């Protein structure tokens, strides 16, 4: 039996892999050909971390014992592209691997760590102490995840805790033991979008006091001292690092809304996988093309690419973008559509309509 597929390179190739794999499992002798241009395609380069069962089953970026976690290596100084959205269809963000940070708040933290002023360095040192208390590796990449992940604020906290603890190998203290649960119900959490003037005004006028009141006595006084020191430094350097103050206050404003000794949102499979996969992505030092890996698996199973063929079945097709994030989104979407199309074609191959 000869099957001819037509479509985008990742979509048709994925459909071919699935059909060939199923046929081998049942001992069916089939040949699969894909009509698609294999030349002139921009590579889909790492480093990237995502949860993608289809890609993992096709042998792209899969590590033994890690389920559907996909880690595609990339050059050492290139930032890691991550998403906590299943199948990688949305929610992409960058994590820096050079120690300087990608999110503006992480960059502010690194600046404070290198600041000649003792008070500034103490602010960053206090952040590291809190991270170590919670069992997290004090790594700027973990802060990038904490500030950048495209999920709800409390889920960002859960992902960052999981990632930081996976890097350090420690468990740490439960975060919610440091909240009282006594915050007024009428208080709204801070907005996610940073506004320098609004943050500076809150620092001056006690706008963060209600957040501090929601912290347990074990942490409240130190947190108040931290915000006061941040206000003093902002007066000296014209609010250079207020973005870090806002990012921390925004997360805290959501955290103190929880009851005392409650739990953070449990992570789904995709969120947990990318949290654990961060360590592997940070240590990669080679360049890999996810699209080339997909083609390699297809050819290994006996599939071929042709210029034309009779009675071709359409799989899926969409133009490939050149921008890095959009290209990964396109690649993952086409792979998923290719799997869906293979599921539709398989009954037609094994039991064709009369």
URQUICOR-V892418 format. One record per run of one state. SS is the DSSP state (H for helix, E for strand, C for the rest). FROM is the first residue (numbers start at 1). LEN is the number of residues. If there is no record, write none. Layout:
SS_FROM_LEN + SS_FROM_LEN
//
This chain:
C_1_1 + E_2_5 + C_7_2 + H_9_18 + C_27_4 + E_31_5 + C_36_9 + E_45_1 + C_46_2 + E_48_4 + C_52_1 + H_53_5 + C_58_4 + E_62_1 + C_63_6 + E_69_4 + C_73_7 + E_80_4 + C_84_2 + H_86_3 + C_89_3 + E_92_4 + C_96_8 + H_104_10 + C_114_4 + H_118_16 + C_134_6 + H_140_9 + C_149_4 + H_153_16 + C_169_6 + H_175_4 + E_179_1 + C_180_16 + H_196_10 + C_206_3 + H_209_5 + C_214_1 + E_215_1 + C_216_1 + H_217_21 + C_238_4 + H_242_14 + C_256_13 + H_269_14 + C_283_6 + E_289_1 + H_290_11 + C_301_3 + E_304_3 + C_307_6 + E_313_2 + C_315_9 + H_324_27 + C_351_4
//
